[in-house]
Amino acid sequence: MLDLTNAKRIGIIGGGIVGWLAAIALRRVFDVDVDVTVIEAPTVFPLGPGEGGSLNLIDTLCRNELDLDVFIGEAGATHKLGVLYENWRGGGIPDRYYRMFGGSGIPEIECRVGGFFPLLSARIAAGENLHTCIPGFELITKKASQVEIDELLATGESGLYPSFHFNHAGFERYLRRVGLARGITSRRAVVHGMRLDDRGHVNAFQLGGEELEVDFAVDASGFARLGLGKVFNTRWCSFANVLPTDRAIIFELEPRASSPVTRATAMKAGWMWEAPLNRSISAGYAFSSRYADAAMAIAEVENHYGFRVEAKHELSLDQGYFSTAWVNNFVALGTASGFVEPLEAALAAHTFEALRNLERILANGCGIVPARAIEGYNSANARCWTGVRDFLRLHYDSKRIDTPFWRDLAAAELPEGYANLRACFQKRTPRFIDIQPYVGSGWQSLFHEIDWISVAVPLGVVPQAAACAELRRLSTESRSEVQAYVDRLKGTIAKISSTRGCMH
């Protein structure tokens, strides 16, 4: 049992977005007489939650009573309504598909029979794009302004759930200002170590020539990983044999016509991202050091754009997670807990979900946390990371064989969990039972069935024949409803053949 009812100080190692969000959340959880202190230290470039927001970003802002309009202004935020994938199937830049953030009011998503989405399956069987069923997709085709996006989202008829691209430094400054206004203490210092009591609990941070006593500790030190990596020696679960990128260059591009999607372009040795902000485009190239180095990556980027690009940072990407994130009275969040490449803003999504659950457990227990709750948190955290790994691995399940990077990926052995799912997807579309093993103990799924469908179908992981097979198993009444939908969709007298099991 962890008893924090008499806690006097909560100590957080590291500022940044993660540290200040944790401080603001825990300030709400604990009584006003409990001191919440953030130890801010100089850090390297914070490739943490990133700048292409996740779907739980707005919930995180609202839960912590952060003003959305002020966030937009101070973080230079722009709307993010999905992700555009280019050249992942090897067809060049014209080869593109979207994963849009579909919300409520879309018949294709709200209609569910026997665990799947028959209208979506009808679109798959007919070879139709999935993203065009979302009314708000017109915002992309017409290159809508931020004001036009605001106006359509306000009607509630866009069928979209919004998130935001944001400037990392601007978001951090906003959180810091809010945190200080709410009574959080900030100290500029370097944590050199931690003192543990005879139970293995952290009771002080060692700050050079002095110590700061704490009753509960959060590690938001990023890649420094002062707790799990250096004090508790927790086992590292590497994704190196599953996710192929281990290096990245970071650069900026001049702003151009705003787009409410993150652009992810497959390259010769990895992939490149663009997150459009209101004053620039934050970009980078994540690649495998087996097939390229930084100079080769920059040359490929410059060839892609046709102009010179200056890399601001070069980073090593050690993808994976610590098997245990919560030890006694110590919790690691963000990059201090685990890390994956910026694909799908998965690290941000995981960070916000981990913080939500930490807050939930502490608040619901009134500061008294049973050991089983901590075990449940750690178990769910590990399952969540596994789900992230498998969802990201899906993106590389391409038929591309045009470069050594893609040829080797095509021949690589898949992780057991994803390999089993892939076998299912060859026969039917993704369902909730497929992602259910990735959640539990109060944690929510970071990526839903529609997300898996939106990526798996364009890549051919879910073939048209799988959707046809699903439709064959519908009742006569349901088949009639789907047929009527297909007739409206195609404007022709299409048939669902009971013998061949496909639309023609």
C-alpha positions in Angstrom: 0.0 0.0 0.0 1.1 3.6 -0.8 -0.2 6.1 1.8 0.1 9.7 0.7 -2.5 11.2 3.0 0.3 12.9 5.0 2.4 13.9 2.0 4.0 17.3 2.3 5.8 17.6 -1.1 5.4 16.2 -4.6 8.6 16.4 -6.5 8.8 16.3 -10.3 12.1 15.9 -12.1 12.1 17.9 -15.3 9.9 20.7 -16.7 8.8 20.6 -20.3 5.3 19.7 -21.4 5.3 16.4 -19.5 6.6 17.8 -16.2 4.4 20.8 -16.1 1.3 18.9 -17.1 2.0 16.4 -14.4 2.5 19.2 -11.9 -0.8 20.9 -12.9 -2.7 17.6 -12.7 -1.2 16.7 -9.3 -1.8 20.2 -8.0 -5.5 19.5 -8.5 -5.3 16.0 -6.8 -3.5 17.0 -3.6 -4.6 19.4 -0.9 -3.5 23.0 -1.2 -1.0 22.7 1.7 0.9 20.0 -0.2 3.8 21.6 -2.1 4.2 20.6 -5.8 7.8 21.3 -6.9 9.1 21.1 -10.5 12.9 20.8 -10.7 13.7 22.4 -14.1 17.1 21.5 -15.6 18.7 22.3 -18.9 17.7 19.6 -21.4 18.5 18.5 -24.9 16.0 19.0 -27.7 12.8 17.6 -26.3 11.6 15.1 -28.9 8.8 14.1 -26.5 5.1 14.6 -27.0 6.0 16.3 -30.2 4.0 18.9 -32.2 1.4 16.7 -34.0 -1.3 16.4 -31.4 -3.1 13.2 -30.5 -6.8 12.6 -30.1 -6.7 12.8 -26.3 -5.0 16.3 -26.4 -8.2 18.3 -26.0 -9.4 16.1 -23.2 -6.1 16.6 -21.4 -6.4 20.4 -21.8 -10.0 20.4 -20.6 -9.5 18.1 -17.7 -6.7 20.4 -16.4 -8.9 23.5 -16.9 -6.6 25.0 -19.5 -8.1 27.6 -21.8 -8.3 26.3 -25.3 -8.2 29.7 -27.0 -5.1 30.8 -24.9 -3.4 27.5 -25.8 -4.0 28.0 -29.5 -2.5 31.5 -29.3 0.5 30.8 -27.1 1.3 27.4 -28.6 0.9 28.6 -32.2 -1.6 25.8 -32.6 -3.3 24.8 -35.9 -6.1 22.3 -36.4 -5.2 18.7 -36.9 -8.0 16.5 -38.3 -6.0 13.5 -39.4 -2.9 12.2 -41.1 -2.0 12.1 -44.8 0.2 9.2 -45.9 2.1 9.5 -49.1 4.1 6.9 -51.0 3.7 4.1 -48.4 2.6 1.8 -51.1 5.5 2.7 -53.5 3.5 4.6 -56.0 5.3 8.0 -55.5 3.7 11.2 -54.2 0.3 10.6 -56.1 0.1 7.5 -53.9 -1.8 8.8 -50.8 -4.4 7.8 -48.3 -5.8 9.4 -45.1 -6.5 8.5 -41.6 -9.1 11.1 -40.6 -10.2 11.7 -37.0 -13.8 10.5 -37.5 -16.3 11.5 -34.9 -20.0 11.2 -34.4 -22.8 11.5 -36.9 -21.2 9.3 -39.6 -23.5 6.4 -40.7 -20.6 4.3 -41.9 -19.1 4.4 -38.4 -22.3 4.4 -36.3 -23.8 1.4 -38.1 -22.4 -1.7 -36.5 -23.6 -5.3 -36.8 -22.0 -8.3 -35.1 -18.9 -6.4 -34.1 -18.1 -4.8 -37.5 -19.1 -1.9 -39.6 -21.1 -3.3 -42.6 -21.3 0.1 -44.5 -17.5 0.5 -44.2 -17.1 -3.0 -45.4 -19.3 -2.3 -48.3 -17.0 0.6 -49.3 -14.0 -1.6 -48.9 -15.6 -4.3 -51.1 -16.5 -1.7 -53.7 -12.9 -0.3 -53.7 -14.0 3.1 -52.5 -11.9 5.4 -50.4 -12.8 5.4 -46.7 -12.0 8.9 -45.8 -14.5 10.4 -48.3 -17.4 9.3 -46.1 -16.5 12.0 -43.6 -18.3 15.2 -44.4 -15.4 17.3 -43.1 -13.0 15.9 -45.6 -14.0 18.8 -47.8 -12.0 21.0 -45.6 -8.9 19.4 -47.0 -9.9 19.3 -50.6 -10.8 23.0 -50.6 -7.7 24.0 -48.5 -9.9 25.6 -45.9 -8.6 28.3 -43.6 -8.4 28.0 -39.8 -11.5 30.2 -39.6 -13.5 28.0 -42.0 -12.4 24.9 -40.1 -13.6 26.6 -36.8 -17.0 27.4 -38.4 -17.6 23.9 -39.7 -16.5 22.2 -36.5 -18.9 24.5 -34.6 -21.9 23.2 -36.6 -21.3 19.7 -35.2 -21.9 18.3 -38.8 -18.3 17.8 -39.8 -18.1 14.2 -38.6 -14.6 15.0 -37.2 -13.0 15.0 -33.8 -10.4 17.8 -33.7 -6.8 17.9 -32.3 -4.1 20.4 -32.8 -0.5 20.8 -34.1 1.3 22.9 -31.6 4.7 24.5 -31.0 6.4 22.5 -28.3 8.2 25.5 -26.7 5.1 27.7 -26.8 3.0 25.0 -25.1 5.6 24.5 -22.4 5.7 28.3 -21.7 1.9 28.4 -21.4 1.9 25.4 -19.0 4.7 26.9 -16.9 2.8 30.2 -16.5 -0.4 28.4 -15.5 1.5 26.2 -13.1 3.2 29.1 -11.3 -0.1 30.9 -11.1 -1.7 27.9 -9.4 1.0 27.8 -6.7 3.4 25.3 -8.1 7.0 25.8 -7.1 9.8 25.9 -9.7 13.5 25.4 -9.0 16.3 25.6 -11.5 18.6 22.8 -10.5 20.1 19.5 -11.7 19.0 16.3 -10.0 22.1 14.2 -9.6 20.5 11.2 -7.9 17.8 10.1 -5.4 17.9 8.9 -1.8 15.8 5.8 -1.0 14.6 4.7 2.3 14.8 1.1 3.6 11.5 0.3 1.7 12.9 1.4 -1.6 10.8 4.6 -1.6 12.3 7.9 -2.9 12.5 10.3 0.0 14.8 13.0 -1.4 16.3 14.4 -4.6 20.0 15.0 -4.5 20.6 18.5 -5.9 24.4 18.9 -5.9 25.2 20.1 -2.3 21.7 19.8 -0.9 18.7 17.5 -0.8 15.1 18.1 -1.4 12.8 15.9 0.6 9.8 14.4 -1.3 6.9 12.1 -0.5 6.0 11.3 -4.1 8.2 11.6 -7.1 7.5 11.9 -10.9 10.3 11.5 -13.5 9.7 13.7 -16.5 13.4 14.0 -17.3 13.0 12.7 -20.8 15.9 10.8 -22.3 17.9 11.3 -19.1 15.6 8.7 -17.5 17.0 9.4 -14.0 14.7 7.0 -12.2 13.9 3.8 -14.0 17.1 3.8 -16.0 19.6 4.8 -13.2 18.0 4.2 -9.8 15.6 1.3 -10.1 17.3 -0.6 -12.9 14.0 -1.5 -14.5 14.1 -3.9 -17.5 14.0 -2.2 -20.9 11.7 -3.8 -23.5 13.1 -2.8 -26.9 11.2 -2.4 -30.1 14.4 -2.4 -32.2 13.6 -5.7 -33.8 10.1 -4.5 -34.7 10.1 -0.8 -35.6 12.9 -0.1 -38.1 13.9 3.5 -37.5 16.6 4.4 -35.0 17.8 7.9 -36.2 16.2 11.2 -37.0 17.0 14.6 -38.3 14.8 17.6 -37.3 14.4 20.7 -39.5 11.9 23.4 -40.2 10.2 24.5 -43.5 8.8 27.8 -44.6 5.0 28.0 -44.1 2.8 27.4 -47.1 -1.0 27.0 -47.6 -2.2 25.5 -44.3 -3.4 21.9 -44.2 -5.3 20.4 -41.2 -3.4 17.1 -41.4 0.0 15.9 -40.5 1.9 14.8 -43.6 3.8 11.5 -43.4 5.8 10.7 -46.5 7.6 7.3 -47.0 11.2 7.7 -48.0 14.0 5.4 -49.1 15.2 4.5 -45.6 12.2 5.5 -43.4 9.6 8.3 -43.4 9.3 12.1 -43.2 6.8 14.1 -41.2 5.5 17.6 -41.6 3.4 19.3 -38.8 2.1 22.6 -40.1 2.2 25.4 -37.5 1.0 29.0 -37.9 4.5 30.4 -38.5 6.4 27.4 -39.8 6.3 23.7 -40.6 8.0 21.4 -38.0 9.5 18.5 -39.9 11.8 15.6 -39.6 13.0 12.4 -41.2 13.1 9.2 -39.1 15.3 6.6 -40.8 17.3 3.4 -40.2 21.0 3.8 -39.7 21.4 0.4 -41.5 20.5 2.1 -44.7 21.4 5.8 -44.4 23.3 8.3 -42.3 22.4 11.9 -41.5 24.2 13.3 -44.6 22.3 10.8 -46.9 19.0 11.7 -45.2 19.5 15.4 -45.7 20.5 14.8 -49.3 17.3 12.8 -49.9 15.2 15.5 -48.2 16.7 18.2 -50.3 16.1 16.2 -53.4 12.5 15.7 -52.4 11.9 19.4 -51.9 14.3 20.9 -54.5 15.9 23.3 -52.0 18.5 23.3 -49.2 17.5 22.1 -45.8 19.4 22.7 -42.6 19.1 20.0 -39.9 18.6 21.6 -36.5 19.0 18.4 -34.5 20.2 14.8 -35.1 18.8 12.3 -32.7 19.2 8.6 -31.8 15.8 6.9 -31.4 15.8 4.0 -28.9 12.3 2.7 -29.2 10.8 0.7 -26.5 9.5 1.0 -22.9 10.4 0.2 -19.3 8.5 -2.9 -18.1 7.5 -1.1 -14.9 6.7 2.6 -14.8 5.4 2.9 -11.3 7.7 1.7 -8.5 6.6 2.4 -4.9 6.2 6.2 -4.7 7.9 6.9 -8.0 6.3 7.1 -11.5 8.0 7.8 -14.8 6.0 9.7 -17.6 6.7 10.5 -21.2 10.1 9.7 -22.7 11.3 8.8 -19.2 8.9 5.8 -19.4 9.3 4.8 -23.0 9.7 6.1 -26.5 8.5 5.5 -30.1 9.1 7.5 -33.3 6.7 10.4 -34.0 4.4 8.3 -36.2 0.8 8.8 -35.3 1.7 11.1 -32.4 1.7 7.8 -30.4 4.1 9.0 -27.7 1.9 12.0 -27.0 -1.2 9.8 -26.9 0.5 7.4 -24.5 1.8 10.2 -22.2 -1.6 11.9 -21.8 -3.3 8.5 -21.1 -0.7 7.5 -18.6 -1.1 10.8 -16.8 -4.9 10.5 -16.8 -4.7 7.2 -15.1 -2.1 8.3 -12.6 -4.4 11.1 -11.6 -7.5 8.8 -11.6 -5.8 6.3 -9.3 -4.5 8.9 -6.8 -7.8 10.9 -6.8 -10.1 7.9 -6.5 -8.0 6.4 -3.7 -7.9 9.8 -1.8 -4.1 9.3 -1.7 -4.2 5.7 -0.5 -3.2 3.4 -3.3 -3.3 -0.4 -2.9 -0.5 -2.4 -4.3 -2.9 -4.1 -6.8 -3.8 -0.7 -8.3 -0.1 0.0 -8.9 0.3 -3.5 -10.4 -2.8 -2.8 -12.6 -1.3 0.5 -13.8 2.0 -1.2 -14.8 0.2 -4.1 -16.5 -2.0 -1.7 -18.5 0.9 0.5 -19.3 2.8 -2.5 -20.8 -0.2 -3.6 -22.8 -0.7 0.0 -24.1 2.9 0.1 -25.3 2.4 -3.2 -27.0 -0.6 -1.9 -28.8 1.4 1.2 -29.9 4.1 -1.1 -31.2 1.7 -3.3 -33.2 -0.2 -0.3 -34.6 2.9 1.4 -35.8 4.3 -1.9 -37.3 1.1 -2.1 -39.4 2.2 1.1 -41.2 5.3 -0.6 -42.5 3.4 -3.7 -43.7 3.7 -2.5 -47.2 4.2 -4.3 -50.5 7.1 -1.9 -51.3 10.4 -3.6 -52.4 12.0 -0.7 -54.3 14.8 0.0 -51.8 16.8 -2.3 -49.5 15.0 -0.8 -46.5 11.6 -1.8 -47.8 12.7 -5.1 -49.2 14.2 -6.2 -45.8 11.0 -5.0 -44.0 8.9 -7.0 -46.3 10.9 -10.1 -45.4 11.2 -9.4 -41.7 9.5 -11.6 -39.1 6.5 -9.9 -37.5 5.9 -9.7 -33.7 3.6 -12.5 -32.6 0.8 -10.2 -31.5 0.6 -8.3 -34.8 1.2 -11.5 -36.9 -1.9 -13.0 -35.3 -3.9 -9.9 -36.0 -2.7 -9.8 -39.6 -3.9 -13.3 -40.2 -7.4 -12.3 -38.9 -7.4 -9.2 -41.1 -6.8 -11.3 -44.2 -10.3 -12.8 -43.5 -12.2 -9.9 -41.9 -11.9 -6.2 -40.9 -10.5 -5.1 -37.5 -12.9 -5.3 -34.6 -12.9 -4.2 -30.9 -11.9 -7.7 -29.8 -8.7 -7.3 -31.7 -7.6 -4.2 -29.7 -9.2 -5.1 -26.4 -6.0 -7.0 -25.2 -4.2 -3.7 -25.4 -6.3 -2.0 -22.8 -7.4 -2.7 -19.2 -7.4 -1.5 -15.6 -9.1 1.8 -16.6 -6.9 2.6 -19.5 -8.5 3.6 -22.8 -7.5 2.5 -26.3 -5.2 5.0 -28.0 -6.2 3.7 -31.5 -9.6 2.4 -32.3 -11.0 -0.1 -34.8 -11.5 2.7 -37.4 -7.9 3.8 -37.0 -6.7 0.2 -37.7 -9.1 -0.1 -40.7 -8.0 3.3 -42.1 -4.4 2.1 -42.3 -4.8 -1.6 -43.0 -7.2 -1.3 -45.9 -5.1 1.1 -48.1 -2.0 -1.1 -47.5 -3.9 -4.2 -48.5 -3.5 -5.8 -45.1 -7.3 -6.1 -45.2 -8.1 -7.2 -48.8 -11.4 -6.5 -50.6 -12.2 -10.2 -50.4 -12.2 -10.0 -46.5 -14.9 -7.3 -46.6 -16.8 -9.4 -49.1 -16.7 -12.4 -46.8 -18.0 -10.3 -43.9 -20.9 -9.1 -46.0 -21.9 -12.6 -47.1 -22.5 -13.5 -43.4 -25.0 -10.8 -42.9 -28.7 -11.6 -42.5 -31.0 -11.1 -45.4 -32.4 -7.9 -43.9 -29.0 -6.4 -43.2 -27.8 -7.4 -46.7 -30.7 -5.5 -48.1 -29.8 -2.4 -46.1 -26.2 -2.6 -47.2 -27.2 -3.1 -50.8 -29.4 0.0 -50.7 -26.3 1.9 -49.3 -24.2 0.6 -52.2 -26.8 1.6 -54.7 -26.7 5.2 -53.3 -22.9 5.1 -53.2 -22.3 3.9 -56.7 -25.5 5.2 -58.4 -25.9 1.9 -60.1 -27.8 -1.3 -59.6 -25.0 -3.2 -57.8 -25.4 -6.6 -56.4 -24.0 -8.5 -53.4 -23.5 -11.9 -54.9 -24.1 -14.7 -52.5 -22.0 -17.1 -54.5 -19.0 -15.0 -55.2 -19.3 -12.8 -52.1 -18.3 -9.5 -53.6 -19.9 -6.4 -55.1 -19.9 -5.9 -58.8 
